[in-house]
Amino acid sequence: MSGLPFFLFLCLFSFFTASASTKQGQVYIVYLGEDAAAKSKGAILDDHHALLLSVKGSEEEARASLLYSYKHSLNGFAALLSDDEATKLSERTEVVSTFRSDGRWSPHTTRSWEFVGLEEGLSKGWLPSGAHTGENVIVGMLDSGIWPESRSFSDEGLGPVPPRWKGACQGGDSFNSSSCNRLVFWVCCCS
């Protein structure tokens, strides 16, 4: 019988630890479907804080829970939320979806269209009118090797390289500089 109190203590401790971590919050991504390109960065942040304030108890809690505001490629934010708070947010009309970020995603793709579940060659008509999502965004990538002949690196339909970007396309033993285009516009071969 001496093991029973210890067993009860262990069960209660496990229960309270699990419920405390659920109340503390998990990282959720909140996606808003509207096009935020016309808004200033400050206005976007204010919108995100207002949404968090609607489910948090105070302004301080709302600001402390915001981890990141997505302002360029999409309109949304990452925040520490309880399951109940995430559910309440997902019921709001301005919220398209909320999902828990488990941080264990590891994309394995050479085809972005297929990876995100879109049909290849989908027209821009599915985007909100006037959307400029992703425009003037430079993505930096450190890679141990690419296959520039892949259709993933085609520059068909792209505008010019942003003028503020200064770089060079440098060939090497395993890369021909003629493979550079308006998508792959800065390469340095380091061996």
C-alpha positions as CSV (number, residue, x, y, z in Angstrom):
1,M,0.0,0.0,0.0
2,S,3.0,2.3,0.4
3,G,3.3,2.7,-3.4
4,L,-0.3,4.0,-3.8
5,P,0.3,7.6,-2.5
6,F,3.4,7.9,-4.7
7,F,1.4,6.6,-7.7
8,L,-1.5,9.1,-7.1
9,F,1.0,11.9,-6.7
10,L,2.7,11.0,-10.0
11,C,-0.7,10.8,-11.8
12,L,-1.8,14.2,-10.4
13,F,1.5,15.8,-11.2
14,S,1.3,14.5,-14.8
15,F,-2.2,15.8,-15.2
16,F,-1.4,19.3,-13.9
17,T,1.8,19.6,-15.9
18,A,-0.1,18.6,-19.1
19,S,-3.0,21.1,-18.5
20,A,-0.6,23.9,-17.6
21,S,1.4,23.5,-20.8
22,T,-1.9,23.5,-22.8
23,K,-3.0,26.8,-21.1
24,Q,0.4,28.4,-21.6
25,G,0.0,28.0,-25.3
26,Q,1.4,26.5,-28.5
27,V,2.6,28.3,-31.6
28,Y,-0.3,28.8,-34.0
29,I,-0.2,30.3,-37.5
30,V,-3.2,32.5,-38.1
31,Y,-3.9,33.2,-41.9
32,L,-6.0,36.2,-42.9
33,G,-7.2,36.0,-46.5
34,E,-7.4,39.7,-47.3
35,D,-4.7,41.3,-49.3
36,A,-2.7,43.6,-47.1
37,A,-0.4,45.1,-49.7
38,A,-2.2,48.4,-49.6
39,K,-1.8,48.8,-45.9
40,S,1.3,50.1,-44.1
41,K,3.3,47.7,-41.9
42,G,2.1,49.6,-38.8
43,A,-1.6,49.1,-39.8
44,I,-1.0,45.4,-40.5
45,L,0.6,45.0,-37.0
46,D,-2.3,46.9,-35.4
47,D,-4.8,44.5,-37.1
48,H,-2.9,41.5,-35.8
49,H,-2.7,43.0,-32.3
50,A,-6.5,43.8,-32.4
51,L,-7.3,40.2,-33.3
52,L,-5.1,38.9,-30.5
53,L,-6.6,41.3,-28.0
54,S,-10.0,39.9,-28.9
55,V,-9.0,36.5,-27.4
56,K,-6.4,37.6,-24.8
57,G,-7.1,39.3,-21.5
58,S,-5.0,42.4,-21.9
59,E,-3.0,44.5,-24.3
60,E,0.2,43.2,-22.7
61,E,-0.8,39.6,-23.1
62,A,-1.7,40.2,-26.8
63,R,1.6,41.9,-27.5
64,A,3.6,39.3,-25.7
65,S,1.9,36.4,-27.5
66,L,2.7,37.7,-31.0
67,L,5.8,36.0,-32.3
68,Y,5.8,37.1,-35.9
69,S,3.7,39.2,-38.3
70,Y,3.8,38.1,-42.0
71,K,3.5,41.2,-44.1
72,H,5.0,40.4,-47.5
73,S,4.1,37.2,-49.1
74,L,0.9,36.6,-47.1
75,N,-1.2,38.3,-44.4
76,G,-1.1,36.5,-41.1
77,F,0.8,36.0,-37.9
78,A,2.3,33.4,-35.6
79,A,1.4,33.6,-31.9
80,L,1.4,31.7,-28.7
81,L,-2.2,30.6,-28.2
82,S,-4.2,28.1,-26.1
83,D,-6.4,25.7,-28.0
84,D,-9.5,27.7,-26.9
85,E,-8.0,31.0,-28.1
86,A,-7.1,29.5,-31.5
87,T,-10.6,28.1,-31.8
88,K,-12.1,31.5,-31.0
89,L,-9.9,33.2,-33.5
90,S,-10.8,30.7,-36.3
91,E,-14.5,31.6,-35.8
92,R,-13.9,35.3,-36.7
93,T,-14.9,36.3,-40.2
94,E,-11.5,37.9,-41.0
95,V,-9.6,34.7,-40.2
96,V,-9.3,32.2,-43.1
97,S,-7.6,29.5,-41.0
98,T,-5.6,28.7,-37.9
99,F,-3.3,25.8,-37.5
100,R,-0.8,24.6,-35.0
101,S,2.8,24.9,-36.0
102,D,4.6,21.7,-34.9
103,G,8.0,22.9,-36.2
104,R,8.8,19.5,-37.6
105,W,8.1,20.2,-41.2
106,S,10.8,19.3,-43.6
107,P,9.9,20.0,-47.2
108,H,11.5,17.7,-49.7
109,T,10.7,19.2,-53.1
110,T,12.1,20.4,-56.3
111,R,8.7,21.4,-57.6
112,S,7.0,24.3,-55.6
113,W,3.7,24.1,-57.4
114,E,3.2,20.4,-56.6
115,F,4.5,20.9,-53.0
116,V,1.9,23.5,-52.1
117,G,-0.9,21.5,-53.9
118,L,-1.5,23.8,-56.8
119,E,-2.1,22.9,-60.4
120,E,0.9,23.7,-62.6
121,G,0.3,26.7,-64.8
122,L,-2.5,28.1,-62.6
123,S,-3.2,31.6,-63.7
124,K,-2.9,34.5,-61.3
125,G,-6.7,34.9,-61.4
126,W,-7.1,33.0,-58.2
127,L,-5.3,35.8,-56.3
128,P,-7.3,38.7,-54.9
129,S,-7.5,41.5,-57.3
130,G,-4.7,44.0,-57.0
131,A,-2.6,41.5,-55.0
132,H,1.1,42.2,-55.1
133,T,2.1,39.4,-52.8
134,G,5.7,38.5,-53.1
135,E,6.5,41.4,-55.3
136,N,9.9,43.0,-54.6
137,V,10.9,40.2,-52.2
138,I,14.4,38.8,-52.5
139,V,14.8,35.3,-51.0
140,G,18.3,34.4,-50.0
141,M,19.3,30.7,-50.0
142,L,22.5,29.0,-49.1
143,D,22.6,25.6,-50.9
144,S,25.2,23.0,-51.5
145,G,24.1,22.7,-55.1
146,I,21.2,23.3,-57.4
147,W,20.1,22.0,-60.8
148,P,19.6,25.2,-62.7
149,E,18.1,23.4,-65.7
150,S,15.1,22.4,-63.6
151,R,11.8,24.1,-64.5
152,S,11.7,25.3,-60.9
153,F,14.4,27.8,-61.8
154,S,12.7,29.1,-65.0
155,D,12.4,32.9,-65.1
156,E,9.5,32.8,-67.5
157,G,7.0,35.5,-66.6
158,L,9.2,37.3,-64.1
159,G,9.9,41.0,-64.1
160,P,13.4,42.4,-63.9
161,V,15.8,41.7,-61.1
162,P,15.1,44.3,-58.3
163,P,17.4,47.3,-59.0
164,R,18.4,47.6,-55.3
165,W,20.1,44.1,-55.5
166,K,23.8,44.2,-56.4
167,G,25.3,40.9,-57.1
168,A,27.2,38.8,-59.7
169,C,26.7,35.4,-61.3
170,Q,30.0,33.7,-60.9
171,G,30.7,30.4,-62.7
172,G,32.9,27.7,-61.3
173,D,33.9,24.0,-61.8
174,S,30.3,22.8,-61.3
175,F,28.3,25.8,-62.4
176,N,28.1,27.6,-65.7
177,S,27.3,31.3,-65.4
178,S,25.1,31.1,-68.5
179,S,22.5,29.3,-66.3
180,C,21.8,32.6,-64.5
181,N,18.6,34.3,-65.3
182,R,16.1,36.7,-63.6
183,L,15.4,34.1,-60.9
184,V,18.9,32.8,-60.3
185,F,20.8,36.1,-60.4
186,W,23.6,35.8,-57.8
187,V,25.7,32.7,-57.6
188,C,29.0,32.2,-55.9
189,C,30.7,28.8,-56.3
190,C,32.7,28.0,-53.2
191,S,34.7,24.9,-53.0
